[in-house]
């Protein structure tokens, strides 16, 4: 995710601060103790931990005011707790009307041998739809099976009592829809069938159920749904259901922020301040003629000064001090955020050929000055683009201490997501200032000595981002009204899948190991975080990124450039995004023998002819990387080769393909009918 050395150093300092940040190290801390079986805060069908299996409609309550008719209801006593015994505050999670469309599906099957059971691994996703597949993921509305892959938590290897089975949807689950999970034929290392948990077996047989068992009717419906697809109830090891959050629940906050802010702006250009203009001689910089820095005034939807730790502003609490209702939407706080910006005007720009305009999204916990990277400057000058960037506040360089600290007590995490949503608005306001005739083009900083514009404000706006800029950029594109084409470099969606597969997460994993050492808790935490992260990354918006646009939003085209064997952003998660948005694949994607998959890029249709009008995914192979681990581990070690994460953006062919796509909407073949490059 383009982690600069300064990030690793900063996080390292926080980790070694140990006693202040993490409290007492707790390698030997006891695992979470489930609540008593009669306690409605815990589901007794998987007694390993209170929130298992997860996600689970057992942890919802009816709510007529929500689009799904449900509301998540986690008890504080059910949430993972720090080694000091402090549970995560569930208040923000309990605003949700369902679970993540990309949630890892978690359950503990004692003694499970995945190979003996025949579960579909990431290298053979097609196996998940086999008639006799041991795991069934069912859309209860349509009766259709959903593809997935499954893996045992590799971080819990050697601790079978704390090792969860993780089922990962291979395409985003439909919003506002109930899904049923069925497990059957679970086998141990000897090939013996693992018996169903006692509490679940009671529902299957009806034996031992009390007359007032409120779960009985729900379980009867679950078993009937599976029976209609040919899954025999007595073959089941376990079954449960969950409801995916609605479109409103996932995107409603951000749409309210966008629509409210632009309604107040009316048709005016956002107010901005230029703080510095630097002209470079050809000797100083042969590619960039001028750099302009400044700030854009953006309505603040955050509490306080809007800095790290600030939250979305929902208006005053009720007269009795009660918090806003779960369906409440953010409102302006009455102040503004000074969103920083950096713009590079290329040497190729002139009054005769004013530069095309594109926003640029920087990498993980980075800075907008990433536009000074050689590959960005080369594309800028070669294809006459002025790139402008602002900070992904919430996950920018200034947020490193807060984000690291949040992993010591995840009650603090919602602020990360809240600030990211403000950053989306900051990008949108910067983009509007770039293309408004009264915006940047009217300022002397963007004009030549004869006061003629050096940027083409009338030529439209585009987006290009890499790594975190590709991940968050997918969500940003889904809500964008001022551009219709975006390039997402080394992108993916779903941080709950990405984090432990990334070499960048190692220092944060170390922090989490100190604060939440139980491996069951850690997987639950990643799933819980995804429920909130959906509001501010592509996973919550992917179903509307291209051809099913959000209200008041145009359709978009997206070009994904993926690095084969990427050490920082998992290609497997990029493939999930491609399936979800309907991107087509450049083929042949790889040379024979490179992929470990039974059917590489399963479920992604190929591009049939060029030039292609539509969304696409192109795999770039540096020749120095190899297939990543087939489980939730990062590709660490010489056997995985050199990290190719920054390879695609540096290729001349990739830059040409990006420029043509952004300016025309056409995907052209720059690899001559062979794998790229």
N, C-alpha and C positions, 0 to 999 in steps of 0.2 A: 504493500500500500504506500510505496514511496516514503518509507520512514528514513529521514535524514539521520546522520550520526548524532546530531544534537538531541533528537528525541530519545534515542536509546540511552544517551548519557543522562538526560534529565530524569528519565524514569528510573535508571539505575541509582541515581542519588536518592530518589524517593524510596526505593526498595531497601537500600542500605541504611536509610534512616530508621528502619525497622521498628524499634520500640515505640517511637512517636506515632508512626503511621499505622502500623499493623497491630500494635498491642502485643500480647504474649504469643510467641510462636506456638502452634498447636498441632504439630504433626501427629501427635498421639491423641488429639481430641476425639471424643466419642462421636459416632455418627448421629445424625438427627434421630430423635426418639419419636416414633409415631404416637399420635394421641390415641386414647382408648378407642376400641372399635365402635362403641356406642356414641362417640362424639361426632356430630354431623360435620365438623370441620375437616374430617379425614375420610377418604374413601377406603373402606375395609377390603376391597377386592384385590388391592396390592398393598400389603402392610409395610413395605420396605421404607416408605417415607410418606408423610401426610398428603402431599399433593400428587402422588402417583395413583393410577396412571395419569399422564398429562399429554395434551390438554383434555379437558373432561367437563361435560355439562353437569356433572355432580357438583361442581364448584360454581354454578350459576343459580340465579333466582329469577322468577318471572318479573318482567318489567314492561308494562303496556306502553311506556313512553319511548322505548328504544326500538330502532328499526328491526331488530331480530326478535323482539319480544322477550329478550333475556338480558341479564346484567351479571357480569362476573362478580362473585362474592368470595373473596379469600379472607379467611380469618388471620389475624396477626400471628396467632399461635401455630398456624400451618406453614408460615413462610420460613425459608431458610434463615438461620440466625448466625451472627458472627461468633467467633470463639468466646467473646465476652457475654454471649447469650442475648444479644439484641436482634430481634427479628426485623426483616425488611418491612417497612410500613406499607401495607397493601393499598393505601388510599387511592393512589393514582391508577393502579391496576383495576380497581373496582369501579372506575369510570367506563371501562370497556364493555361493549355489548357482545363480545365474543372473543375468540382467540385468533392468533396470527394466521394468515393464509399460507405461511411457510413454516409454521411451528414444527420443531422437532417433536416427534411423538415418542414419548418416553414410558418405559415399563421395565420392571425387573422380572426376569424369568430365571429362577434359581437353577444353576447347572447348565444353562443353555449352551449348546454347541451350534454356532451359526452354520458351519459347513454341513454338519450332520443333518441339520434341520432343512437345509436348502434355501435359506433366505436369499433374496436377490441383493447382491452387492452393487456398489457403484459401478463396477465394471460390467454388469449385466442387468441393466435396469429393465430390459424387456421381460426378464424372467418374473418380474413382479406381477405381470398380468396373466401368467399361466393359470389354467383352470384349477390346478391343484396347489397353487402358491400357498405357503404356510401362513402368510400375512395377507390379509385382505383390507384394502382401504377403499371404502365405498361411499360414493356420493349418494346420500339417502334420498335426495330429490329426484335424481334421474335414474338411479339404480346402476350407474356405471362405475366400473373399477377405475381407480386413479393410480398411475405409476408412481413408484417410489424406489428408494434403495434403503437398505438397513445395514447397521453395523453395531457391533458391541463397542462400548466406550473404551478406546485404547488407553486412555489416561488412567483407567481403573484396572488395567491388566495386573494380575496377581492378587486382586481383591474381588473375587467372584461374588461375594456377598454385597458389594457396592457397585457392581458393574451393570450398567443399564443397557438395554437394547434401545437403540436410537433408530427410528424410522423417519426418513426425510422425504417429503414429497418431491417428485421430479418435475413438477409443474405447480404453479401457485394454485392453491385451493380456492374454489369459487366463493366470493364474498357472500355473507349472509346465509350460508348453506350449512346444513347439518351433515356431518360425516360419521360413519361407523367404522370402527377398527375391530377386526376379528383375527385372533391368533389361534392356529390349530396345528396339531402335529409337532409341537415343540419337543426337541430331542436333546438328550445329553451326549457326552462324549462317547458313551458306549452304544449309542443308537437307541436307547430306551426312551419311551415316551414320558415326558414330564407331566405329572398329574396336575389338574387344574386346582387353583387355590380353593380352599374350603368355602370361603364366603361367596365366590362366584358359582361354584358347583351347586350351592343351595338355590340359586336363581334358575339354573338350568333344569334341575330336578324338581324344584318346588318344595323340597324337603326342608323343614326347619324354619320356614319363613313365617314371621308373625303376621297377623291380620293387618297390622298398621305399618307394615314395611312400605315406606313411600317410594322406595327404589323399584319395587316389583313391577309396576306398570311401565316404567321407563325401560327396564331391562327386557320386559316382554316385547316391547317395540323394537329394541335393538336386535333381539334374536330373530324376530320376524323379518326384519330387513335383510339379515344375512341369509335366512332360509330361502328367501325369494331368489337369491343369486346362487343357490345350490350349496351353501355352506350349512352342513348339518349341525344342529345345536349341540349334540352330544360329542361332536368332534372338537369342540372349542376348548382351548386352554383359558382364554379370556376374551371378553368383548366389552366395549364401551362406546360412547359417542361424544361428540363435541360440536360446537357451532362456531363457524368462522365469523369474525367481526364483519359488520356491514361496510359498504362503501362510505357511508356517512361517518361511521365510527373510526375508520382508518384515515380518511382524507378530509373530513368535515372541518376540523380545526384549521388546517392550512388553507382551505378554500375560503373560510370566513375571514382569515387574516388577509389573504390576497384581495378578495373582493371589497372588503372594508377599506383597505388602504388605498386601492386604486379609485374607488368611488370618491374618497375624500380628495385625491389628487386631481380628479376630473380630467381635463385634457391638457393640463399644464405639464411642463417638464419638472422632474424632481429637482429640488434645490441642491446644489453641490458647491463645493469649495475646492479650488485647485491650490495645493500647498507647495508644489515644487514642479518646475519644468527644467529638464536637463537635456541640452542638445549635445549630441556626440559627433565628433569628427569621424570620418571614415577610418582613421588610424585608431581611434578609441574603440569604435564598434562598427565593423563593416556591414552589419545587418540592421541595426536599429539606429534611426536618426534622432529620435526624441523619446524620452520617457516622461510621462505625466503622472503625478501622484496627487491624491486628495481624498476627500470624503464626500459621501452622498448622504443627505438627511433623509432618514427613513422613519416612519412612524414606529414607535416602540410598542410592542405587545408584551413586553417583559416587565416584571416588577423591579423596583429599585433602580439602580443605575444600569441595568441590563448586562452586567458583567458576569463572569463565571459564578454559577450558583443561583442566578436569577431564574424565575419561573414565569410561565405564561400568566398574563394578567386576565383574570376572569371577572373583574369587577369586584365591588365590595361584598363581603360576606353578608349573610342574612342578618336581620335585626337581632336575632338571638345568638349570633356568632357562628351559625352553621355555615359550612363551606358551600360553594356553588353546587348546583345540581349536576349529576353526571353528564347530562346533555348540554350543559352550559358551554358557550363558545367564547374564545378569547376576544377581548376588547382592547382598544388602544389604551395605554396607560397615561396618555396625556403628554408624554415627552417624546423625544426622538433619539434614534441611534445614529451616530456618525459612522457610517459604514466606510471602511477604508477602501481605496481602489488604487491600482497600478495599471497604467496603459502603456504599451510600447507601440510607437508609430514606426513602421519599417522604412528603410531607406528607399524601397521601391515605390512608396506613396508619393504622390504629387498632386497638384491641382488638376492635372489632366487625367491622372489615374488615382483618385482618392481610394484609400484602403477600405476593403470589406471589413465588416465588424463582427467580432465574435467574443463572447464571454469565455473565460477559461476557469476550470475548476481544479484547484490544487489537491495534492495528495494528503495522506494521513497526518493529522495534527501538524500541518505545514503552514506555509505563508503564501499570500498572493504573488510574492516575488518569484514564485516558481516559473512565471512567464519569462524570467531571465535565463532559463535553461537553454542550452544550445539548440536542442531539437525544436523548441517552441519558436525561438528567434529565427531559425532557418526556415521553418514553414511560413512564418510571418513575412519574411522578406521575399521568399521564392514565389509565394502566391498572393502577396499584397494584402495581408490581413493585419489589422490592428486588434490585438488581444487585450482585453481588460479583465482584471481579476479582483475579487474581494475575498475576505476571509470566511471560511466556513465556521463562523463562531459556534461554539459548542464542541467543535473538534478541530480547532486551529492551534497553532503553536502556543498561544497564550493560555490555552485550556489544559495543557499537559498536567500541571499540578492538580487541577480539580478532577480531571478524568482519572488519573492514577489514584487519587484519594477516594474517589467514588467506589473503587473496587475494594476498599477496606470497609465500607458500609454502604450498601447499594440503595439504601433509602435516599441517598443523594443523587442517584442516577437520573431521575426524571428531568432534572435541570439540564442535563446534556441534550436531551431530545427537545426540550422546550427552546433552548437557544438555537439549535439547528433549524427549527421552523422559522425563527426570526431571520436566520441567515438566508433562507430561501427568499424571503421578502427582500432582503438586502440585495441579492443577486437580481431579482426582478426589477427593482428600482434602478440599479446600476444599468441594466440593459435598456430600460426606458430612457434614461439620460443619454445613453449612447446614440439612440436612433431618433430622438425627438428633435425636430428642427430648431427648437429653442434650447436644446441641451448642449452636449459637448461640441457639436459642430459649430455652434455660435460663439464659442469661447476662443480667445486668441491662442490658447495653448494647443488647440487642434487645427490651427490655420498656419499658412506660410507667411513669409514676410510681406506679401501683398494682400494679406487678409483673406486668402482663398482657402476653403476647407481642404484638409488633408484626409478626411474620413468621409465615407459615403453613407451618410445617415439615411438616405432614401433607399439604400440597397438592401435593407433588411438586416436582421440579427441572426446569429448562429450560436451554437454552443459546442465547445470541445473541452473535455476534461479527462484526467487520467487517475487511475487508482481510486482513492476516495472521491476524487472528482468524477470518476465514472460511476461509482456506486451511488453517491448522493445525486449526481447529475441525472440519473435516470428518474428519480423522483421529481427533481426540479423541472425536467423536460415535460413530465406529465402534467404539471400545473402551468406551464409557460403559455402565455398568450401572444408574445412578441416574436417567437421563432417556431418553426415547424420541423427543423432538421437538427440533429445532434449527433456528434461522434462521442462514443463512450469508450475510452481507452482502458485496457486491462480492467474491465468492469466485472461486476457480478451483483447479486443481491442476497440479502439475508445474512446479517452478521452472526446469527447463531450457528450457521454453517461455516462461515468464513473464519471466525476468530481462531479456533484451535488448529485450523489448517494453514495458518499464516505464521511465518517466522517472526513477524512483527509483534505477535501477541505474547511472546515469551515473557517479557518483563511484567505484563499485566497478569499472566497466569501465575507468576511467582507471588504477586501481591495477593491474588485470590486464594492461592494455596495457604497463605498465612492467615487470612481472615475467614475463609470458608473452606476448610480443608477436606470436608467430606465430598467424595466424588459424585455421589448422588445429588447433593445440594448444588454442586457446580453445574451439572447438566440442567437441573431445574432452573438455576439462575440464568443460564444462557437462553432458555426458553422464555422465561419471564421478561428478560430484557428485550427480546424480540417483539413482544407484545407492544412495548412502547416505542422501540426503534422503528416500527412500521410507519409511524407518523412522520419520519424524517429520513427514510432511505427507500431505495427502489422497491423493496419487498412489499411495501404497503400500497404502491402506486402502479406496479407493473401491469396490472390488468387494464390500465387506462393509458399506458405510455404511448401506444401507437394508434390502433384503429377503433378503440372504444373510449373516446375522450371524455374527460370529466366535464361537468356542466360549465358552460361559458368558455370552453377551451377547444382549440383546433386539434385535429388529428396530427400526429407526428410521424416522422420517419427517423429511425435510429440505426446507426452503423456501429457495430461492436467490433473492436479489435482486441483479440484475446491472445495472450502469450502462452504457448504450449509449455506445460510444466512449471508455470508461474509459482514462485516460492512465497509470494505475498498475498495474492488474490486467487482463490481456488478456481481453476477452470471448470470444475464440476458445478459450482454455483453459477458461473456464467452461462453454462448450458441450460440450467433451470430457467434463467431469465430469457434466454433465446426461445425456449419452448413456449414460455408464457406470453411473450410479445409477438410471436409469430415471425421471428427473424429467420431468414433462409441462409443456408450454409454455402460458402465457397467450397467447391470440390474440384479435385481431391483435396481434402483438408490436410492430410498428412501423408507422408510416404509410408509404404508398407513396413510394418514391423515396429513403428513408433508407439502406437497406442496399445495399452494392455486390455482394452475393452473388447468384449465379445462382438459388439457392433458399435463402433465409434460413432459418437454424436447421435445416439439413438433418439428418435422422435423429432429430429430437426430436418425439415425438408431441404433439399439442395436447390441452389440457383440453377435454373435450366438454361438460361442464355443471358448474355451481356449485350449492351448495358441493361442493368436490372433496376426497375423502379420499385422500391420497397425497402423494408428493414432487413438488415443482413448481419451475419456474424462471420468474421474472417479470422482464421487461426494462423498466427505467425510463429514459425518454428526457428529458433536461433541456431539449432543444431548443437547447442551446448547444454541442454536440459533434458531430463528424462521424466517419464510418467511419475506423478506424485504418489504418496502412499494411498492405498485404497481404503483408508479409514480416517478418523478425525485426528490426524497427526500432521505436523508441518514437515515439508521436505528438507530435513536437516541432515547433512552428511554428504560426502563426496559422491555417493551413488546416485544422487539426484542432479549432479552437474552444477553448472553455473546458473545463478538466478537470471532468467530472461525477462524479468518484470519490465524493464525499461527498453527492451529490444524493439517492439513494434513501432513506437513513436519516433524512433531514430532512423527508420528506414525511408529512403527516398520514395519508394513505391507506395508505402503506407501514407506518407504525407500527400502524395499526388492523389491517391484514392480518396483521402479525407477532403481535400480541397474541392475536387470535382463533385463529391457527394454534397458538401455543404452548399455549394453554389448552384447546383443543378438538380439535386435529388436523385442523380443516377449513380449506381454502384458500377464501377468499371473494373474489369479484370486487369490487375497490374502484375499478375503472376503467370501470364501466358499459359493458362490452363493447367498449371502445375501447382503443387503445394507452395504456400508463401513462406519465406521469400524465394 
